[in-house]
């Protein structure tokens, strides 16, 4: 009987973790579609793109213009 209860507890923990993970991924995706700045940075980071701030982009542009 104790084995069955332990297995059920393991499945419940797994189900809770899976539910929270799925909810988090969906919320970040929805917020990114709604142009939320933080969510878009998370999505860019996960895709491998570097998330630059406006100052970093401006500095990079100035360096590009200076090299021409």
Protein Blocks (a to p, Z undefined) as FASTA:
>chain_A
ZZmmmmmmmmmmmmmmmmmmmmmmmmmmmmmmnopaklmmmmmmmnopacddfklmmmmm
mmmmmmZZ
